[in-house]
């Protein structure tokens, strides 16, 4: 077998391996993909705030809802760095203002 033939066979095997890897990874990526409709957008968040009576600004601060709540009111906020982006600061502060306890 000549060098040229051997190189062609090895390159063909490499191409088949890469094509197979691409096909498998594409299928896995498609299977694990999250549909864009599942993401919460800013308009969705503001719509939730407008229609949820617990998030309504007119909700009485003296009313203690903790008697009926099964989950304690703990606000968790995470971000990949110490600095929250400007577009989310208002939302974060709004949640803190609505739930001071």
Order of alpha helices (4+ residues) and beta strands (2+ residues): alpha-alpha-alpha
